[in-house]
Amino acid sequence: MFKVLKSFSGKVSGSKGHVIELKDKAIISDLLKAGYIEEYSEKNRSQAELKKENESLKKENDELKLEIEELKAQLAEATKEPETDPEAPIDPEAGKDPEDNQKDK
């Protein structure tokens, strides 16, 4: 893994500040010599990079929590029993098959 120090393009490209993976040893050598990239490992991450990633992860976490709450509300609404009025008169025809009414006539 390599950190891009200066943006470049050609056979491969990289934007300043990004971490890229390169396999071609000749390209790696040329970019290292020219000062476009440097070796990168997770251990060498700066406090600023760690803070930025932490903030990004917190934001993503908050968004996912909101999405979970919205989905819970949708599930509750979809599985909610219809409200009935206990004072409403009972319809004796409710729940009967309409074809049964034809047979009765």
C-alpha positions in Angstrom: 0.0 0.0 0.0 1.2 3.5 -0.8 0.1 7.0 0.1 -0.1 9.4 -2.7 1.9 12.6 -1.9 1.2 14.3 -5.2 -1.5 13.6 -7.7 -0.4 11.8 -10.9 -1.8 9.9 -13.9 -0.4 7.7 -16.6 -0.5 3.9 -16.6 -1.8 4.3 -13.1 -3.2 7.3 -11.4 -3.5 8.6 -7.8 -4.9 11.6 -6.0 -3.1 13.4 -3.3 -3.9 12.0 0.1 -5.4 8.7 -1.1 -4.0 5.3 -0.3 -3.5 3.1 -3.3 -2.3 -0.5 -4.0 0.4 -1.0 -6.7 2.0 -4.2 -7.8 4.2 -3.3 -10.7 7.7 -2.9 -9.2 9.0 -0.6 -12.0 6.1 1.8 -11.6 6.5 1.7 -7.8 10.2 2.4 -8.1 9.6 5.4 -10.5 6.9 6.9 -8.3 8.9 6.5 -5.1 12.0 8.1 -6.7 9.9 11.0 -8.1 8.3 11.6 -4.7 4.8 10.9 -5.8 4.2 8.1 -3.3 5.5 6.7 0.0 5.1 3.4 1.7 2.0 3.2 3.8 0.8 1.0 6.6 -2.1 1.2 9.0 0.4 1.7 11.8 1.7 4.9 10.3 -1.6 6.7 10.1 -1.6 10.2 11.4 -3.9 11.4 14.2 -5.7 13.6 11.7 -6.4 10.6 9.5 -7.6 8.6 12.5 -9.8 11.4 13.7 -11.3 11.9 10.2 -12.1 8.2 9.9 -13.5 8.2 13.4 -15.8 11.1 12.6 -16.9 9.5 9.3 -17.7 6.2 11.1 -19.7 8.0 13.8 -21.7 9.8 11.1 -22.3 6.5 9.3 -23.3 4.9 12.6 -25.8 7.7 13.3 -27.3 7.4 9.9 -27.7 3.6 10.3 -29.4 4.1 13.7 -31.9 6.4 12.1 -32.5 3.9 9.3 -33.1 1.2 11.9 -35.6 3.3 13.8 -37.5 4.1 10.5 -37.6 0.4 9.6 -38.8 -0.5 13.1 -41.6 2.1 12.7 -42.5 0.7 9.3 -42.6 -2.8 10.7 -44.8 -1.8 13.6 -47.2 0.0 11.3 -47.3 -3.0 8.9 -48.0 -5.5 11.6 -50.4 -3.3 13.7 -53.9 -4.7 14.2 -56.6 -2.5 12.8 -58.3 -0.4 15.4 -61.9 -1.3 16.1 -64.5 0.8 17.8 -65.9 -1.2 20.7 -69.2 0.8 20.4 -69.6 0.1 16.7 -72.5 -2.2 15.8 -71.6 -5.7 14.7 -72.3 -6.3 11.1 -73.8 -9.8 10.8 -72.8 -10.0 7.1 -69.2 -9.2 7.8 -66.8 -12.1 6.9 -69.4 -14.0 4.9 -68.7 -15.1 1.4 -70.8 -13.0 -1.0 -71.7 -16.2 -2.9 -73.4 -17.5 0.2 -75.8 -14.6 0.0 -76.8 -15.6 -3.5 -77.5 -19.2 -2.3 -79.8 -17.9 0.5 -82.0 -16.0 -1.9 
